[in-house]
Amino acid sequence: MLTHGDPDEEEEDPPAEEEEMVDPLETIRAKCEQTEHCVHLKERLESCEARVSSRSNTQEECTEELFDFLHARDHCVAHKLFHNVK
């Protein structure tokens, strides 16, 4: 005979919603992108991207501007990240 559970057995409450873990790297990157140096380089990158996308036939790429921005942001992150690691 098949049974569908013990009637005296209590149902478990659904698990409480867990707080979503925040990656400290993402938080620090966002803060570093707000520094004056990174803002300037991000503006240069966005300007380059706008210029390149506005042209139909160009060989220009924004690789240098992208690398400059990522280097500055990661340099900032490197000095702050491990202070937040427990």
C-alpha distances in whole Angstrom, upper triangle without the diagonal:
4,7,10,12,13,16,18,19,22,22,25,28,29,32,35,37,39,43,44,46,50,51,55,56,56,57,60,61,61,63,65,66,67,70,74,74,70,71,74,73,70,72,74,71,70,74,74,70,72,75,73,71,74,76,74,76,77,76,76,73,72,71,73,72,69,69,72,69,66,69,70,66,65,68,68,64,65,67,64,61,61,62,58,56,55
4,7,9,11,14,16,16,19,19,22,25,26,28,32,34,36,39,40,42,46,48,51,53,52,53,57,57,57,60,62,62,64,66,70,70,67,67,71,69,66,69,71,67,66,70,70,67,68,71,70,67,70,72,71,73,73,73,72,69,68,67,70,69,65,66,68,66,63,65,66,63,62,65,64,60,61,63,61,57,57,58,55,53,52
4,6,8,10,13,13,15,16,18,22,23,25,29,31,33,37,38,40,44,46,49,51,50,51,55,55,55,58,60,60,62,65,68,69,65,66,69,68,65,67,69,66,65,69,69,66,67,71,69,67,69,71,71,72,73,72,72,68,67,66,69,68,64,65,67,64,62,64,65,61,60,63,62,59,60,62,59,56,56,57,53,51,50
4,7,9,12,11,13,13,15,18,19,22,26,28,30,34,35,37,41,43,46,48,47,48,52,52,52,54,57,57,58,61,65,65,62,62,66,64,61,64,66,63,62,66,66,63,64,67,66,63,66,68,68,70,70,69,69,65,64,63,66,65,61,62,64,61,59,61,62,58,57,60,59,56,57,59,56,53,53,54,50,48,47
4,6,9,7,10,10,13,16,18,20,24,26,28,32,34,36,39,42,45,47,46,47,50,51,51,53,56,56,57,60,64,64,61,61,65,64,61,63,66,63,62,65,66,63,64,67,66,64,67,69,68,70,70,70,69,66,64,63,66,64,61,61,63,61,58,60,61,57,56,59,58,54,56,57,54,51,51,52,48,46,45
4,5,5,9,10,13,17,19,21,24,27,29,33,35,37,41,43,46,48,48,48,52,53,53,55,57,58,59,62,65,66,63,63,67,66,63,66,68,65,64,68,68,65,67,70,69,67,69,72,71,73,73,73,72,68,67,66,68,67,63,64,66,63,60,62,63,59,58,61,60,56,57,58,55,52,52,53,49,47,46
4,5,8,10,13,16,19,22,24,27,30,33,35,38,41,44,47,49,49,49,52,54,53,55,58,58,59,62,65,66,63,64,67,66,63,66,68,66,65,68,69,66,67,70,69,67,70,72,72,74,74,74,73,69,68,67,69,67,64,65,66,63,61,63,64,60,59,62,60,57,58,59,56,53,53,54,50,48,47
4,6,9,13,15,18,21,24,27,29,33,35,37,41,43,46,49,48,48,52,53,53,54,57,58,59,61,65,66,63,63,67,66,63,66,68,66,65,69,69,66,68,71,70,68,71,73,73,75,75,74,73,70,68,67,69,68,64,65,66,63,61,63,63,60,59,61,60,56,57,59,55,52,52,52,49,47,45
4,7,9,12,15,18,20,24,26,29,32,34,37,40,43,45,45,45,48,50,49,51,54,54,55,58,62,63,60,60,64,63,60,63,65,62,62,65,66,63,64,68,67,65,68,70,70,72,71,71,70,66,65,64,66,64,61,61,63,60,57,59,60,56,55,58,56,53,54,55,52,49,49,49,45,44,42
4,6,9,12,15,17,21,23,26,29,31,35,37,40,43,42,42,45,47,46,48,51,52,52,55,59,60,57,57,61,60,57,60,62,60,59,63,63,61,62,65,64,62,65,67,67,70,69,69,68,64,62,61,63,62,58,59,60,57,55,57,57,53,53,55,54,50,51,52,49,46,46,46,43,41,40
4,6,9,12,15,18,20,24,26,28,32,35,37,40,39,39,43,44,43,45,48,49,49,52,56,57,54,54,58,57,54,57,59,57,55,59,60,57,58,62,61,59,61,64,64,66,66,65,64,61,59,58,60,58,55,56,57,54,52,54,54,51,50,52,51,47,49,50,47,44,44,44,41,39,38
4,6,8,11,15,17,20,22,25,28,31,34,36,36,36,39,41,40,42,45,45,46,49,53,53,50,51,55,54,51,54,56,53,53,56,57,54,56,59,58,56,59,61,62,64,63,63,61,58,56,55,57,55,52,52,54,51,48,51,51,47,46,49,47,44,45,46,43,40,40,41,37,36,34
4,6,8,12,14,18,20,23,26,29,32,34,33,33,37,38,38,39,42,43,43,46,50,51,48,48,52,51,48,51,53,51,50,54,55,52,53,57,56,54,57,59,59,62,61,61,59,56,54,53,55,53,50,50,52,49,46,49,49,45,44,47,45,42,43,44,41,38,39,39,35,34,32
4,6,9,12,15,17,20,23,26,29,32,30,31,34,35,35,36,39,40,40,43,47,48,45,45,49,48,45,48,50,48,47,50,51,48,50,53,52,50,53,56,56,58,57,57,56,52,50,50,51,50,46,47,49,45,43,45,46,42,41,44,42,39,41,42,39,36,36,37,33,32,31
4,6,8,12,14,16,20,23,26,28,27,27,31,32,32,33,36,37,38,41,44,45,42,42,46,45,43,45,48,45,44,48,49,46,48,51,51,49,51,54,54,56,56,55,54,50,48,47,49,47,44,44,46,43,40,42,42,39,38,41,39,36,37,38,35,32,33,33,29,28,27
4,6,9,12,15,18,21,24,27,26,25,29,30,29,31,34,35,35,38,41,43,40,40,44,43,41,43,46,44,43,46,47,45,46,50,49,47,50,53,53,55,55,54,52,49,47,46,48,46,42,43,44,41,39,41,41,37,36,39,37,34,36,36,33,30,31,31,27,26,25
4,6,9,12,15,18,21,24,22,22,25,27,26,28,31,31,32,35,38,39,36,37,40,40,37,39,42,40,39,43,44,41,42,46,46,44,46,49,50,52,51,51,49,45,43,42,44,42,39,40,41,37,35,38,37,34,33,36,34,31,33,34,30,28,29,29,25,25,24
4,6,9,12,15,18,20,20,19,23,24,24,25,28,29,30,32,36,37,34,35,38,38,35,38,40,38,37,41,42,40,41,45,44,43,46,48,49,51,50,49,47,44,41,40,42,40,37,37,38,35,33,35,35,31,30,33,31,28,29,30,27,24,25,25,21,21,20
4,6,9,12,15,18,17,16,19,21,20,22,25,25,26,29,32,33,31,31,35,34,32,35,37,35,35,38,39,37,39,42,42,40,43,46,47,49,48,47,45,41,39,38,39,37,34,34,35,32,30,32,31,28,27,30,28,25,27,27,24,22,23,22,19,18,18
4,6,10,12,15,14,14,17,18,18,20,22,23,24,27,30,31,28,29,32,31,29,32,34,32,31,35,36,34,35,39,38,37,40,42,43,45,44,43,41,38,35,34,36,34,30,31,32,29,27,29,29,25,24,27,25,22,24,25,22,20,21,21,18,17,18
4,6,9,12,11,11,14,16,16,18,20,21,22,25,28,29,26,27,31,30,28,31,33,31,31,34,35,33,35,38,38,37,40,42,43,45,43,42,40,37,34,33,34,32,29,29,30,27,24,26,26,22,22,24,23,19,21,22,19,16,17,18,14,14,14
4,6,9,8,8,11,12,12,14,16,17,19,21,25,25,22,23,27,26,24,27,29,27,27,31,32,30,32,35,35,34,37,39,41,42,41,40,37,34,31,30,31,29,26,26,27,23,21,23,23,19,18,21,19,16,18,19,16,13,15,16,12,12,14
4,5,6,7,9,10,11,13,15,16,18,20,23,23,21,22,25,24,22,26,28,25,26,30,30,28,31,34,33,33,36,38,39,40,38,37,35,31,28,27,28,26,23,23,24,21,18,20,20,16,15,18,16,13,15,16,14,11,13,14,11,10,13
4,5,5,6,8,10,11,12,14,16,17,21,21,19,20,24,23,21,25,27,25,26,29,30,29,31,34,34,33,36,39,40,41,39,38,35,31,28,27,27,25,23,22,22,20,17,18,18,14,13,15,14,10,12,13,10,7,9,10,7,8,11
4,5,5,6,9,10,10,12,15,16,19,19,16,18,21,20,19,22,24,22,23,26,27,26,28,31,30,30,34,36,37,38,36,34,32,28,25,23,24,22,19,18,19,16,14,15,15,11,10,13,11,8,10,12,9,7,10,11,9,10,13
4,6,5,6,9,10,11,13,15,18,18,15,17,20,19,17,20,22,20,21,24,25,23,26,29,28,28,31,33,35,36,34,33,30,27,23,22,23,21,18,18,19,16,13,15,15,11,11,14,13,10,12,14,12,10,13,14,12,13,16
4,5,5,6,9,10,11,13,17,18,15,16,20,19,17,20,23,21,22,25,26,25,27,30,30,30,33,35,37,38,36,35,32,29,26,25,25,23,20,20,20,17,15,17,16,12,13,15,12,10,13,14,11,10,13,13,11,12,15
4,5,5,6,9,10,11,15,15,13,15,18,17,16,19,21,20,21,24,25,25,27,30,30,30,33,35,37,38,35,34,31,28,25,23,23,21,19,18,18,15,13,14,13,9,10,11,9,6,9,10,7,7,10,11,9,12,15
4,5,5,6,9,10,14,13,10,12,15,14,13,16,18,17,18,21,22,21,23,26,26,26,29,31,33,34,32,31,28,24,21,20,20,17,15,15,15,12,10,12,11,7,8,10,8,6,10,11,10,9,13,14,13,15,18
4,6,5,7,9,13,13,10,11,15,14,12,15,18,17,17,20,21,21,22,25,26,26,28,31,33,34,32,31,28,25,21,21,21,18,16,17,16,13,12,14,13,9,11,13,11,9,13,14,12,12,16,16,15,17,20
4,5,5,7,11,12,10,11,14,15,13,16,19,18,19,21,23,23,24,27,28,28,30,33,35,36,34,33,30,27,23,23,22,20,18,18,17,14,14,15,12,9,11,12,9,9,12,12,10,11,15,14,13,16,19
4,5,5,9,9,7,9,12,12,11,14,16,16,17,20,21,21,23,25,26,27,29,31,34,35,32,31,28,25,21,20,19,17,15,15,14,11,11,11,9,6,8,9,6,7,10,10,9,11,14,14,14,17,20
4,6,8,8,5,6,10,9,8,11,13,13,13,16,18,18,19,22,23,23,25,28,30,31,29,28,25,22,18,18,17,14,13,14,12,9,9,11,9,6,9,11,9,9,13,14,13,14,18,18,18,20,23
4,6,8,7,6,10,11,10,12,14,15,15,17,19,20,21,23,25,25,27,29,32,33,31,31,27,24,21,21,20,17,16,17,15,12,13,14,11,9,13,13,11,12,15,15,14,16,19,19,18,21,25
4,6,5,6,9,10,10,12,14,15,16,18,20,21,22,24,26,27,28,31,34,34,32,31,27,25,21,21,20,17,16,17,14,11,13,13,10,9,12,12,9,11,14,13,13,15,19,18,19,22,25
4,6,5,6,9,10,11,13,14,15,17,19,20,21,23,24,26,27,29,32,33,30,30,26,24,20,21,19,16,16,17,14,12,14,14,11,11,14,14,11,14,17,16,16,19,22,22,22,25,28
4,6,5,6,9,10,11,13,14,16,17,19,20,21,23,25,26,28,31,31,28,28,24,22,18,18,16,13,14,14,10,9,11,11,7,9,12,11,10,13,15,15,16,18,21,21,22,25,28
4,5,5,6,8,10,10,12,14,15,16,18,20,21,22,24,26,29,29,27,26,22,20,16,16,14,11,11,12,9,6,9,9,6,6,10,10,9,11,14,15,15,17,20,21,21,23,27
4,6,5,6,9,10,10,12,14,15,16,18,20,21,22,25,28,29,26,26,22,20,16,17,16,12,12,14,11,9,11,13,10,10,13,14,12,14,17,18,18,19,23,23,23,26,29
4,5,5,6,9,10,11,13,14,15,17,19,20,21,23,27,27,24,24,20,18,15,16,14,11,12,13,10,9,12,13,10,11,15,15,14,17,19,20,20,22,25,26,26,29,32
4,5,5,6,9,10,11,12,14,15,16,18,20,22,25,25,22,21,18,15,12,12,11,7,8,10,7,5,9,10,8,9,13,13,13,15,18,19,20,21,24,25,26,28,31
4,5,5,6,8,10,10,12,14,15,16,18,20,23,24,21,21,17,15,11,12,12,8,8,10,9,6,9,11,10,10,13,14,14,16,18,20,20,21,24,25,25,27,31
4,5,5,6,8,10,10,12,14,15,16,19,22,23,21,21,17,15,12,14,13,9,11,13,11,9,13,15,13,13,17,18,17,19,22,23,23,24,28,29,28,31,34
4,6,5,6,9,10,11,12,14,15,17,20,21,18,18,14,13,9,11,10,7,9,11,10,9,12,14,13,14,17,18,18,20,22,24,24,26,29,30,30,32,36
4,5,5,6,9,10,11,12,14,16,19,19,16,16,13,10,7,9,9,5,6,9,9,7,10,13,12,13,16,17,18,19,21,23,24,24,28,29,29,31,34
4,5,5,6,9,10,10,12,15,17,19,17,17,14,12,9,12,12,9,9,13,12,10,13,16,15,15,18,20,20,21,24,25,26,26,30,31,30,32,36
4,5,5,6,9,10,11,13,16,17,15,16,13,12,9,13,13,10,11,15,14,13,16,18,17,18,21,22,22,24,26,28,28,29,33,34,33,35,39
4,5,5,6,9,10,11,14,15,12,12,9,8,6,10,10,8,9,13,12,12,15,17,17,18,21,22,23,24,26,28,29,29,33,34,34,36,39
4,5,5,6,8,10,13,14,12,12,10,8,6,10,11,9,10,13,14,13,15,18,18,18,21,23,23,24,27,29,29,29,33,34,34,35,39
4,6,5,6,9,12,14,12,14,12,11,10,14,15,12,13,17,17,16,18,21,21,21,24,26,26,27,30,31,32,32,35,37,36,38,41
4,6,5,7,10,11,10,12,9,10,10,13,14,13,14,17,17,17,20,22,22,23,25,27,28,29,31,33,34,34,38,39,39,40,44
4,5,6,8,9,7,9,7,7,8,11,13,12,13,16,17,17,19,22,22,23,25,27,28,29,31,33,34,34,37,39,39,40,43
4,5,7,9,9,11,10,10,11,14,16,15,15,18,20,19,21,23,24,24,26,29,29,30,32,34,35,35,38,40,39,40,44
4,7,9,10,12,11,12,13,17,19,17,18,21,22,21,23,26,27,27,29,31,32,33,35,37,37,37,41,43,42,43,47
4,6,6,10,10,11,13,17,18,18,19,22,23,23,25,27,28,28,31,33,33,34,37,39,39,39,43,44,44,45,49
4,6,10,11,13,15,18,20,20,21,24,25,25,27,29,30,31,33,35,36,36,38,41,41,41,45,46,46,47,50
4,7,9,12,15,17,19,20,21,23,25,25,27,29,30,31,33,35,36,37,38,41,42,42,45,47,46,47,51
4,5,8,12,14,16,16,18,20,21,22,24,26,27,28,30,31,33,34,36,38,39,39,42,44,44,45,48
4,6,10,12,14,15,16,18,19,21,22,24,25,27,28,29,31,32,34,36,37,37,40,43,42,43,47
4,7,9,10,11,13,15,16,17,19,21,22,23,25,26,28,29,31,33,34,34,37,40,40,40,44
4,6,8,9,10,12,13,14,16,17,19,20,21,23,25,26,27,30,31,31,34,36,36,37,41
4,6,5,6,9,10,11,12,14,16,17,18,20,21,22,24,26,28,28,31,33,33,34,37
4,6,5,6,9,10,10,12,14,15,16,18,20,21,22,24,26,26,29,31,31,32,35
4,5,5,6,9,10,10,12,14,15,16,18,20,21,23,25,25,28,30,31,31,35
4,6,5,6,9,10,11,12,14,15,17,18,20,22,23,24,27,29,29,30,34
4,5,5,6,8,10,11,12,14,16,16,18,20,21,21,25,27,27,28,31
4,5,5,6,8,10,10,12,14,15,16,18,20,20,23,25,26,26,30
4,6,5,6,9,10,11,12,14,15,17,19,20,23,24,25,26,30
4,5,5,6,9,10,11,12,14,16,17,18,21,23,23,24,28
4,6,5,6,8,10,10,12,14,15,15,19,21,21,22,26
4,6,5,6,9,10,10,13,15,15,18,20,21,22,25
4,6,5,6,9,10,11,13,14,17,19,20,21,25
4,5,5,6,9,10,11,12,15,16,17,19,22
4,5,5,6,9,10,10,13,15,15,16,20
4,5,5,7,9,10,13,14,16,17,21
4,6,6,7,9,12,12,14,16,19
4,5,5,6,9,10,11,13,16
4,6,6,8,10,11,12,16
4,6,7,8,11,12,15
4,6,6,7,10,13
4,5,6,7,11
4,5,5,8
4,6,8
4,6
4
